Each structure stands twice: as C-alpha cells, then as structure tokens.
Amino acid sequence: MKNAKAPADFIFTEPFVAVKTPTTVSVASGAPHPHAAALFVDFLLSKAGQDLMANQGRWVIRKDGSYFTDLKGKKMQIPLLDWDEKQVELIKLYNSIFSLS
C-alpha cells in the first residue's frame, strides 16, 4: 500500500513492547459503507476511543490518555489489574457462543 502512496504506516508505541503483537485497524477497499467505516476508525483513534480500549486492557497509541504510569521519565501503559480475570471470562463466553470448546 505504501508503494501506491497510500497513507498507511505502522506507529510503534514508546516504549515498544516486543511481546505484544501490534493491533491494526483498516477499511477494506470494497467496504459497503466506507464512510461509516472511516468514522469508526476515527472514533477508535480519538481520545474517547483510546480510553475505552485501554479500559478493556488493550494497548493504545495516544500519549494524552489517563491510563499511563510514569516509569523513570517514560510513560508506560499499565493494564487494569482485573483485566486478566475478565479476559479469561470473555474467552470462555466467546468459545461457548461459537461452540469452540
């Protein structure tokens, strides 16, 4: 996509955590509602969207969130302590809904 001069690129957070796979968001070229999809991406990248995702234990890219802790002069995102329990519960629910377990 970059070769076609599309506005696409990866932005790695600082500090970069190599054990965490970067999550991407994109709009398919044949999306039935591309403007709605673009608005959704815009929301996901907004402060409100990033705060929502951070509260779900997801890594986010904005540097102006309230979910960072200062570690020796560097801002680092620390997931909520209860997220591990929620994550296990949600995976079990997902697996039961789609008969995967």
MOPAC internal coordinates of N, CA, C and O (Angstrom, degrees):
PM7 1SCF
backbone

  N    0.0000 0     0.00 0     0.00 0    0    0    0
  C    1.4473 1     0.00 0     0.00 0    1    0    0
  C    1.5217 1   110.88 1     0.00 0    2    1    0
  O    1.2310 1   120.29 1   142.56 1    3    2    1
  N    1.3275 1   117.06 1   -37.44 1    3    2    1
  C    1.4677 1   118.83 1   179.66 1    5    3    2
  C    1.5218 1   110.88 1   -65.83 1    6    5    3
  O    1.2310 1   120.21 1   147.03 1    7    6    5
  N    1.3480 1   117.21 1   -32.97 1    7    6    5
  C    1.4582 1   120.14 1   178.38 1    9    7    6
  C    1.5254 1   111.26 1   -63.71 1   10    9    7
  O    1.2310 1   120.60 1   151.60 1   11   10    9
  N    1.3295 1   116.46 1   -28.40 1   11   10    9
  C    1.4654 1   121.43 1   177.79 1   13   11   10
  C    1.5210 1   111.08 1   -88.95 1   14   13   11
  O    1.2310 1   120.61 1  -167.32 1   15   14   13
  N    1.3428 1   116.44 1    12.68 1   15   14   13
  C    1.4641 1   124.09 1   179.39 1   17   15   14
  C    1.5284 1   112.87 1    62.62 1   18   17   15
  O    1.2310 1   120.95 1  -150.14 1   19   18   17
  N    1.3348 1   115.78 1    29.86 1   19   18   17
  C    1.4627 1   120.39 1   175.34 1   21   19   18
  C    1.5283 1   108.30 1   -75.36 1   22   21   19
  O    1.2310 1   119.92 1   -33.08 1   23   22   21
  N    1.3369 1   117.75 1   146.92 1   23   22   21
  C    1.4679 1   120.47 1  -179.89 1   25   23   22
  C    1.5231 1   111.14 1   -77.78 1   26   25   23
  O    1.2310 1   120.78 1  -111.46 1   27   26   25
  N    1.3237 1   116.11 1    68.54 1   27   26   25
  C    1.4556 1   120.76 1  -177.34 1   29   27   26
  C    1.5181 1   109.30 1  -127.68 1   30   29   27
  O    1.2310 1   121.06 1   -40.54 1   31   30   29
  N    1.3302 1   115.57 1   139.46 1   31   30   29
  C    1.4500 1   119.77 1   178.59 1   33   31   30
  C    1.5233 1   108.49 1  -167.31 1   34   33   31
  O    1.2310 1   120.47 1   -19.10 1   35   34   33
  N    1.3259 1   116.71 1   160.90 1   35   34   33
  C    1.4503 1   122.30 1   173.04 1   37   35   34
  C    1.5176 1   108.34 1   -97.68 1   38   37   35
  O    1.2310 1   121.01 1   -40.49 1   39   38   37
  N    1.3104 1   115.67 1   139.51 1   39   38   37
  C    1.4537 1   121.48 1   174.86 1   41   39   38
  C    1.5207 1   106.39 1  -122.79 1   42   41   39
  O    1.2310 1   120.54 1   -61.24 1   43   42   41
  N    1.3203 1   116.57 1   118.76 1   43   42   41
  C    1.4483 1   119.99 1  -179.82 1   45   43   42
  C    1.5253 1   109.63 1   -94.47 1   46   45   43
  O    1.2310 1   121.27 1   -42.63 1   47   46   45
  N    1.3102 1   115.18 1   137.37 1   47   46   45
  C    1.4565 1   120.56 1   179.59 1   49   47   46
  C    1.5117 1   109.96 1   -71.02 1   50   49   47
  O    1.2310 1   120.84 1   -18.24 1   51   50   49
  N    1.3112 1   115.99 1   161.76 1   51   50   49
  C    1.4566 1   121.15 1   176.83 1   53   51   50
  C    1.5166 1   108.62 1  -120.44 1   54   53   51
  O    1.2310 1   118.05 1   -57.40 1   55   54   53
  N    1.2948 1   121.33 1   122.60 1   55   54   53
  C    1.4577 1   124.62 1     1.61 1   57   55   54
  C    1.5149 1   110.87 1   -77.74 1   58   57   55
  O    1.2310 1   120.55 1   -31.65 1   59   58   57
  N    1.3128 1   116.56 1   148.35 1   59   58   57
  C    1.4588 1   122.15 1   178.63 1   61   59   58
  C    1.5194 1   108.65 1   -76.28 1   62   61   59
  O    1.2310 1   120.33 1   -49.79 1   63   62   61
  N    1.3088 1   116.97 1   130.21 1   63   62   61
  C    1.4617 1   122.13 1   179.37 1   65   63   62
  C    1.5260 1   106.88 1  -106.91 1   66   65   63
  O    1.2310 1   120.82 1   -75.61 1   67   66   65
  N    1.3203 1   116.03 1   104.39 1   67   66   65
  C    1.4688 1   120.91 1  -172.23 1   69   67   66
  C    1.5227 1   113.84 1   -66.01 1   70   69   67
  O    1.2310 1   119.81 1   157.35 1   71   70   69
  N    1.3190 1   117.97 1   -22.65 1   71   70   69
  C    1.4645 1   119.71 1  -177.47 1   73   71   70
  C    1.5246 1   112.07 1   -82.83 1   74   73   71
  O    1.2310 1   119.70 1   174.33 1   75   74   73
  N    1.2934 1   118.19 1    -5.67 1   75   74   73
  C    1.4594 1   122.07 1  -179.32 1   77   75   74
  C    1.5275 1   108.60 1  -104.87 1   78   77   75
  O    1.2310 1   120.08 1   -57.64 1   79   78   77
  N    1.3208 1   117.44 1   122.36 1   79   78   77
  C    1.4531 1   121.77 1   179.46 1   81   79   78
  C    1.5233 1   109.36 1   -72.10 1   82   81   79
  O    1.2310 1   119.76 1   -50.06 1   83   82   81
  N    1.3303 1   118.07 1   129.94 1   83   82   81
  C    1.4671 1   119.24 1   177.30 1   85   83   82
  C    1.5288 1   110.83 1   -62.12 1   86   85   83
  O    1.2310 1   120.83 1   -40.83 1   87   86   85
  N    1.2999 1   116.01 1   139.17 1   87   86   85
  C    1.4561 1   121.87 1   177.29 1   89   87   86
  C    1.5198 1   108.05 1   -98.75 1   90   89   87
  O    1.2310 1   120.84 1   -44.91 1   91   90   89
  N    1.3057 1   116.01 1   135.09 1   91   90   89
  C    1.4608 1   119.32 1  -179.58 1   93   91   90
  C    1.5197 1   109.97 1  -113.26 1   94   93   91
  O    1.2310 1   121.31 1   -19.15 1   95   94   93
  N    1.2992 1   115.10 1   160.85 1   95   94   93
  C    1.4504 1   121.98 1   172.40 1   97   95   94
  C    1.5205 1   106.34 1  -137.10 1   98   97   95
  O    1.2310 1   120.74 1   -42.80 1   99   98   97
  N    1.3173 1   116.19 1   137.20 1   99   98   97
  C    1.4593 1   119.86 1  -178.00 1  101   99   98
  C    1.5172 1   110.16 1  -150.69 1  102  101   99
  O    1.2310 1   120.96 1   -12.15 1  103  102  101
  N    1.3204 1   115.77 1   167.85 1  103  102  101
  C    1.4574 1   122.45 1   176.01 1  105  103  102
  C    1.5224 1   106.81 1  -117.78 1  106  105  103
  O    1.2310 1   120.49 1   -56.59 1  107  106  105
  N    1.3113 1   116.67 1   123.41 1  107  106  105
  C    1.4633 1   121.22 1   179.94 1  109  107  106
  C    1.5284 1   110.38 1   -65.51 1  110  109  107
  O    1.2310 1   120.86 1   -32.90 1  111  110  109
  N    1.3273 1   115.96 1   147.10 1  111  110  109
  C    1.4640 1   119.63 1  -176.95 1  113  111  110
  C    1.5225 1   112.47 1   -63.71 1  114  113  111
  O    1.2310 1   119.70 1   152.21 1  115  114  113
  N    1.3231 1   118.17 1   -27.79 1  115  114  113
  C    1.4603 1   120.80 1  -179.95 1  117  115  114
  C    1.5105 1   113.11 1  -105.65 1  118  117  115
  O    1.2310 1   120.24 1  -153.64 1  119  118  117
  N    1.3289 1   117.15 1    26.36 1  119  118  117
  C    1.4742 1   120.56 1  -178.35 1  121  119  118
  C    1.5312 1   110.09 1   -58.31 1  122  121  119
  O    1.2310 1   119.90 1   -44.80 1  123  122  121
  N    1.3360 1   117.80 1   135.20 1  123  122  121
  C    1.4674 1   119.74 1  -178.70 1  125  123  122
  C    1.5304 1   113.42 1   -65.99 1  126  125  123
  O    1.2310 1   119.93 1   153.86 1  127  126  125
  N    1.3136 1   117.73 1   -26.14 1  127  126  125
  C    1.4652 1   122.28 1   179.57 1  129  127  126
  C    1.5334 1   108.95 1  -133.70 1  130  129  127
  O    1.2310 1   120.10 1  -108.07 1  131  130  129
  N    1.3293 1   117.42 1    71.93 1  131  130  129
  C    1.4730 1   120.04 1  -173.49 1  133  131  130
  C    1.5224 1   113.81 1   -63.04 1  134  133  131
  O    1.2310 1   119.93 1   148.44 1  135  134  133
  N    1.3243 1   117.74 1   -31.56 1  135  134  133
  C    1.4704 1   119.29 1  -179.64 1  137  135  134
  C    1.5297 1   110.69 1   -71.61 1  138  137  135
  O    1.2310 1   120.70 1   141.55 1  139  138  137
  N    1.3345 1   116.27 1   -38.45 1  139  138  137
  C    1.4657 1   119.57 1   176.00 1  141  139  138
  C    1.5278 1   109.80 1   -65.70 1  142  141  139
  O    1.2310 1   120.51 1   140.50 1  143  142  141
  N    1.3296 1   116.64 1   -39.50 1  143  142  141
  C    1.4649 1   120.49 1   178.43 1  145  143  142
  C    1.5290 1   110.48 1   -63.46 1  146  145  143
  O    1.2310 1   120.51 1   138.96 1  147  146  145
  N    1.3359 1   116.63 1   -41.04 1  147  146  145
  C    1.4685 1   120.33 1   179.11 1  149  147  146
  C    1.5262 1   110.64 1   -64.62 1  150  149  147
  O    1.2310 1   120.32 1   141.97 1  151  150  149
  N    1.3249 1   116.99 1   -38.03 1  151  150  149
  C    1.4677 1   120.38 1   177.06 1  153  151  150
  C    1.5262 1   110.79 1   -65.48 1  154  153  151
  O    1.2310 1   120.47 1   142.42 1  155  154  153
  N    1.3388 1   116.71 1   -37.58 1  155  154  153
  C    1.4694 1   120.19 1   178.18 1  157  155  154
  C    1.5256 1   110.37 1   -65.73 1  158  157  155
  O    1.2310 1   119.99 1   136.39 1  159  158  157
  N    1.3246 1   117.63 1   -43.61 1  159  158  157
  C    1.4678 1   121.03 1   177.10 1  161  159  158
  C    1.5224 1   109.74 1   -61.32 1  162  161  159
  O    1.2310 1   120.72 1   137.60 1  163  162  161
  N    1.3313 1   116.23 1   -42.40 1  163  162  161
  C    1.4661 1   120.37 1   178.29 1  165  163  162
  C    1.5284 1   110.23 1   -59.18 1  166  165  163
  O    1.2310 1   120.15 1   137.80 1  167  166  165
  N    1.3405 1   117.32 1   -42.20 1  167  166  165
  C    1.4637 1   120.24 1   177.69 1  169  167  166
  C    1.5233 1   110.55 1   -63.83 1  170  169  167
  O    1.2310 1   120.01 1   134.32 1  171  170  169
  N    1.3517 1   117.59 1   -45.68 1  171  170  169
  C    1.4639 1   119.97 1  -178.63 1  173  171  170
  C    1.5187 1   112.20 1   -58.17 1  174  173  171
  O    1.2310 1   120.20 1   147.70 1  175  174  173
  N    1.3308 1   117.23 1   -32.30 1  175  174  173
  C    1.4584 1   121.14 1  -178.70 1  177  175  174
  C    1.5240 1   112.85 1   -89.84 1  178  177  175
  O    1.2310 1   120.09 1   172.18 1  179  178  177
  N    1.3397 1   117.42 1    -7.82 1  179  178  177
  C    1.4659 1   121.02 1   178.98 1  181  179  178
  C    1.5284 1   109.74 1   -73.77 1  182  181  179
  O    1.2310 1   120.69 1   -13.34 1  183  182  181
  N    1.3118 1   116.30 1   166.66 1  183  182  181
  C    1.4680 1   120.37 1   178.38 1  185  183  182
  C    1.5257 1   110.80 1   -60.20 1  186  185  183
  O    1.2310 1   120.47 1   137.29 1  187  186  185
  N    1.3392 1   116.71 1   -42.71 1  187  186  185
  C    1.4716 1   119.91 1   179.61 1  189  187  186
  C    1.5321 1   111.11 1   -62.89 1  190  189  187
  O    1.2310 1   120.09 1   137.24 1  191  190  189
  N    1.3113 1   117.44 1   -42.76 1  191  190  189
  C    1.4605 1   121.17 1   179.20 1  193  191  190
  C    1.5132 1   112.24 1   -66.42 1  194  193  191
  O    1.2310 1   120.58 1   138.42 1  195  194  193
  N    1.3280 1   116.50 1   -41.58 1  195  194  193
  C    1.4617 1   120.77 1   179.19 1  197  195  194
  C    1.5278 1   110.91 1   -67.32 1  198  197  195
  O    1.2310 1   120.18 1   141.48 1  199  198  197
  N    1.3448 1   117.26 1   -38.52 1  199  198  197
  C    1.4682 1   120.55 1   176.24 1  201  199  198
  C    1.5268 1   110.42 1   -62.06 1  202  201  199
  O    1.2310 1   120.69 1   137.36 1  203  202  201
  N    1.3245 1   116.28 1   -42.64 1  203  202  201
  C    1.4639 1   121.34 1   179.18 1  205  203  202
  C    1.5203 1   110.61 1   -61.12 1  206  205  203
  O    1.2310 1   120.62 1   133.24 1  207  206  205
  N    1.3315 1   116.41 1   -46.76 1  207  206  205
  C    1.4670 1   119.46 1  -179.20 1  209  207  206
  C    1.5297 1   111.40 1   -67.68 1  210  209  207
  O    1.2310 1   120.10 1   142.21 1  211  210  209
  N    1.3274 1   117.41 1   -37.79 1  211  210  209
  C    1.4690 1   120.13 1   178.14 1  213  211  210
  C    1.5199 1   110.32 1   -63.23 1  214  213  211
  O    1.2310 1   120.15 1   142.38 1  215  214  213
  N    1.3379 1   117.31 1   -37.62 1  215  214  213
  C    1.4660 1   120.93 1   178.60 1  217  215  214
  C    1.5179 1   111.82 1   -68.60 1  218  217  215
  O    1.2310 1   120.13 1   163.71 1  219  218  217
  N    1.3449 1   117.35 1   -16.29 1  219  218  217
  C    1.4643 1   121.93 1   175.93 1  221  219  218
  C    1.5249 1   111.51 1   -94.35 1  222  221  219
  O    1.2310 1   120.64 1  -172.86 1  223  222  221
  N    1.3274 1   116.38 1     7.14 1  223  222  221
  C    1.4526 1   120.02 1   178.58 1  225  223  222
  C    1.5126 1   114.28 1    84.92 1  226  225  223
  O    1.2310 1   119.74 1  -169.14 1  227  226  225
  N    1.3218 1   118.09 1    10.86 1  227  226  225
  C    1.4613 1   121.31 1  -179.85 1  229  227  226
  C    1.5207 1   110.16 1   -89.10 1  230  229  227
  O    1.2310 1   120.62 1   -28.66 1  231  230  229
  N    1.3208 1   116.42 1   151.34 1  231  230  229
  C    1.4555 1   121.64 1   175.68 1  233  231  230
  C    1.5228 1   108.09 1   -79.81 1  234  233  231
  O    1.2310 1   120.36 1   -41.10 1  235  234  233
  N    1.3065 1   116.92 1   138.90 1  235  234  233
  C    1.4616 1   121.84 1  -177.58 1  237  235  234
  C    1.5224 1   110.14 1  -126.67 1  238  237  235
  O    1.2310 1   120.57 1    -9.71 1  239  238  237
  N    1.3502 1   116.52 1   170.29 1  239  238  237
  C    1.4581 1   119.63 1  -172.90 1  241  239  238
  C    1.5192 1   114.73 1  -109.74 1  242  241  239
  O    1.2310 1   119.72 1   162.11 1  243  242  241
  N    1.3120 1   118.13 1   -17.89 1  243  242  241
  C    1.4595 1   119.08 1  -177.33 1  245  243  242
  C    1.5220 1   110.81 1   -70.28 1  246  245  243
  O    1.2310 1   120.89 1   -34.04 1  247  246  245
  N    1.3076 1   115.91 1   145.96 1  247  246  245
  C    1.4681 1   120.41 1  -179.25 1  249  247  246
  C    1.5254 1   112.67 1  -100.38 1  250  249  247
  O    1.2310 1   120.07 1  -178.99 1  251  250  249
  N    1.3483 1   117.47 1     1.01 1  251  250  249
  C    1.4634 1   120.19 1  -176.84 1  253  251  250
  C    1.5286 1   112.41 1  -105.71 1  254  253  251
  O    1.2310 1   120.13 1  -160.19 1  255  254  253
  N    1.3130 1   117.35 1    19.81 1  255  254  253
  C    1.4581 1   120.38 1  -178.68 1  257  255  254
  C    1.5148 1   112.37 1   -85.54 1  258  257  255
  O    1.2310 1   121.40 1   -15.81 1  259  258  257
  N    1.3162 1   114.93 1   164.19 1  259  258  257
  C    1.4617 1   121.00 1   179.43 1  261  259  258
  C    1.5213 1   111.27 1   -91.46 1  262  261  259
  O    1.2310 1   119.87 1  -173.16 1  263  262  261
  N    1.3120 1   117.85 1     6.84 1  263  262  261
  C    1.4521 1   123.09 1  -174.01 1  265  263  262
  C    1.5301 1   112.36 1   -97.60 1  266  265  263
  O    1.2310 1   119.69 1  -167.71 1  267  266  265
  N    1.3282 1   118.20 1    12.29 1  267  266  265
  C    1.4552 1   121.08 1  -179.03 1  269  267  266
  C    1.5266 1   111.20 1  -100.51 1  270  269  267
  O    1.2310 1   121.73 1   -29.46 1  271  270  269
  N    1.3275 1   114.29 1   150.54 1  271  270  269
  C    1.4505 1   122.75 1   173.77 1  273  271  270
  C    1.5155 1   107.55 1  -117.40 1  274  273  271
  O    1.2310 1   120.31 1   -38.95 1  275  274  273
  N    1.3057 1   117.01 1   141.05 1  275  274  273
  C    1.4547 1   120.74 1   179.07 1  277  275  274
  C    1.5233 1   108.97 1   -85.05 1  278  277  275
  O    1.2310 1   120.86 1   -61.35 1  279  278  277
  N    1.3202 1   115.96 1   118.65 1  279  278  277
  C    1.4608 1   121.99 1   177.96 1  281  279  278
  C    1.5219 1   108.54 1  -120.31 1  282  281  279
  O    1.2310 1   120.89 1   -77.70 1  283  282  281
  N    1.3163 1   115.91 1   102.30 1  283  282  281
  C    1.4664 1   121.96 1   179.07 1  285  283  282
  C    1.5302 1   112.15 1    53.10 1  286  285  283
  O    1.2310 1   120.75 1  -134.48 1  287  286  285
  N    1.3223 1   116.17 1    45.52 1  287  286  285
  C    1.4521 1   120.86 1   176.61 1  289  287  286
  C    1.5169 1   114.91 1    85.01 1  290  289  287
  O    1.2310 1   119.14 1   177.06 1  291  290  289
  N    1.3247 1   119.24 1    -2.94 1  291  290  289
  C    1.4613 1   123.67 1   177.97 1  293  291  290
  C    1.5172 1   108.55 1  -111.34 1  294  293  291
  O    1.2310 1   120.90 1   -41.94 1  295  294  293
  N    1.3278 1   115.88 1   138.06 1  295  294  293
  C    1.4535 1   119.97 1   175.46 1  297  295  294
  C    1.5205 1   108.88 1   -83.55 1  298  297  295
  O    1.2310 1   120.88 1   -49.33 1  299  298  297
  N    1.3274 1   115.91 1   130.67 1  299  298  297
  C    1.4567 1   120.35 1   179.38 1  301  299  298
  C    1.5173 1   109.08 1  -134.49 1  302  301  299
  O    1.2310 1   121.34 1   -43.27 1  303  302  301
  N    1.3168 1   115.03 1   136.73 1  303  302  301
  C    1.4562 1   120.05 1   178.49 1  305  303  302
  C    1.5153 1   109.41 1   -80.10 1  306  305  303
  O    1.2310 1   120.83 1   -50.53 1  307  306  305
  N    1.3180 1   116.02 1   129.47 1  307  306  305
  C    1.4511 1   122.18 1   177.64 1  309  307  306
  C    1.5293 1   107.06 1  -116.26 1  310  309  307
  O    1.2310 1   119.51 1   -63.50 1  311  310  309
  N    1.3458 1   118.54 1   116.50 1  311  310  309
  C    1.4657 1   119.89 1   179.38 1  313  311  310
  C    1.5244 1   111.07 1   -62.31 1  314  313  311
  O    1.2310 1   121.14 1   -23.73 1  315  314  313
  N    1.3125 1   115.42 1   156.27 1  315  314  313
  C    1.4561 1   120.90 1   177.03 1  317  315  314
  C    1.5229 1   109.84 1   -60.09 1  318  317  315
  O    1.2310 1   120.49 1   -36.73 1  319  318  317
  N    1.3208 1   116.67 1   143.27 1  319  318  317
  C    1.4597 1   120.99 1  -176.31 1  321  319  318
  C    1.5239 1   112.99 1   -63.54 1  322  321  319
  O    1.2310 1   120.28 1   147.22 1  323  322  321
  N    1.3426 1   117.08 1   -32.78 1  323  322  321
  C    1.4613 1   119.04 1  -177.29 1  325  323  322
  C    1.5254 1   112.70 1   -85.85 1  326  325  323
  O    1.2310 1   119.67 1  -176.04 1  327  326  325
  N    1.3364 1   118.24 1     3.96 1  327  326  325
  C    1.4602 1   119.54 1  -176.37 1  329  327  326
  C    1.5261 1   112.25 1   -66.29 1  330  329  327
  O    1.2310 1   119.44 1   143.70 1  331  330  329
  N    1.3237 1   118.67 1   -36.30 1  331  330  329
  C    1.4620 1   120.68 1  -179.41 1  333  331  330
  C    1.5228 1   111.28 1   -56.87 1  334  333  331
  O    1.2310 1   120.37 1   135.98 1  335  334  333
  N    1.3257 1   116.90 1   -44.02 1  335  334  333
  C    1.4564 1   120.27 1   179.20 1  337  335  334
  C    1.5264 1   110.85 1   -65.94 1  338  337  335
  O    1.2310 1   120.24 1   137.98 1  339  338  337
  N    1.3317 1   117.15 1   -42.02 1  339  338  337
  C    1.4645 1   120.64 1   178.61 1  341  339  338
  C    1.5228 1   110.82 1   -64.36 1  342  341  339
  O    1.2310 1   120.67 1   140.09 1  343  342  341
  N    1.3235 1   116.32 1   -39.91 1  343  342  341
  C    1.4577 1   120.15 1  -178.00 1  345  343  342
  C    1.5284 1   110.53 1   -62.66 1  346  345  343
  O    1.2310 1   119.95 1   134.90 1  347  346  345
  N    1.3039 1   117.70 1   -45.10 1  347  346  345
  C    1.4617 1   121.27 1   178.70 1  349  347  346
  C    1.5211 1   109.95 1   -61.56 1  350  349  347
  O    1.2310 1   120.50 1   135.54 1  351  350  349
  N    1.3260 1   116.66 1   -44.46 1  351  350  349
  C    1.4650 1   121.58 1   179.49 1  353  351  350
  C    1.5255 1   111.05 1   -61.48 1  354  353  351
  O    1.2310 1   120.11 1   136.18 1  355  354  353
  N    1.3368 1   117.40 1   -43.82 1  355  354  353
  C    1.4607 1   120.94 1  -178.91 1  357  355  354
  C    1.5258 1   112.06 1   -68.87 1  358  357  355
  O    1.2310 1   119.82 1   143.86 1  359  358  357
  N    1.3139 1   117.95 1   -36.14 1  359  358  357
  C    1.4722 1   120.40 1   176.67 1  361  359  358
  C    1.5196 1   110.26 1   -64.69 1  362  361  359
  O    1.2310 1   120.29 1   138.42 1  363  362  361
  N    1.3370 1   117.05 1   -41.58 1  363  362  361
  C    1.4670 1   120.38 1   177.46 1  365  363  362
  C    1.5293 1   110.79 1   -63.10 1  366  365  363
  O    1.2310 1   120.30 1   137.46 1  367  366  365
  N    1.3356 1   117.03 1   -42.54 1  367  366  365
  C    1.4594 1   121.20 1   178.57 1  369  367  366
  C    1.5284 1   110.48 1   -62.84 1  370  369  367
  O    1.2310 1   120.07 1   133.79 1  371  370  369
  N    1.3191 1   117.48 1   -46.21 1  371  370  369
  C    1.4660 1   122.40 1   178.66 1  373  371  370
  C    1.5325 1   110.00 1   -58.43 1  374  373  371
  O    1.2310 1   120.62 1   132.29 1  375  374  373
  N    1.3174 1   116.42 1   -47.71 1  375  374  373
  C    1.4641 1   120.89 1  -179.29 1  377  375  374
  C    1.5341 1   111.68 1   -62.63 1  378  377  375
  O    1.2310 1   120.38 1   142.36 1  379  378  377
  N    1.3301 1   116.87 1   -37.64 1  379  378  377
  C    1.4626 1   119.27 1   179.68 1  381  379  378
  C    1.5314 1   111.46 1   -71.50 1  382  381  379
  O    1.2310 1   120.15 1   142.36 1  383  382  381
  N    1.3319 1   117.31 1   -37.64 1  383  382  381
  C    1.4713 1   120.31 1   179.30 1  385  383  382
  C    1.5278 1   110.75 1   -63.90 1  386  385  383
  O    1.2310 1   120.66 1   138.83 1  387  386  385
  N    1.3209 1   116.34 1   -41.17 1  387  386  385
  C    1.4623 1   120.49 1  -175.80 1  389  387  386
  C    1.5359 1   112.41 1  -100.71 1  390  389  387
  O    1.2310 1   120.47 1  -162.70 1  391  390  389
  N    1.3477 1   116.70 1    17.30 1  391  390  389
  C    1.4675 1   123.06 1   177.29 1  393  391  390
  C    1.5234 1   112.13 1    49.74 1  394  393  391
  O    1.2310 1   120.78 1  -131.82 1  395  394  393
  N    1.3280 1   116.10 1    48.18 1  395  394  393
  C    1.4581 1   121.62 1  -178.79 1  397  395  394
  C    1.5211 1   112.98 1   -99.67 1  398  397  395
  O    1.2310 1   120.44 1   175.63 1  399  398  397
  N    1.3108 1   116.77 1    -4.37 1  399  398  397
  C    1.4643 1   117.52 1  -179.76 1  401  399  398
  C    1.4954 1   111.13 1  -121.99 1  402  401  399
  O    1.2310 1   120.10 1   180.00 1  403  402  401

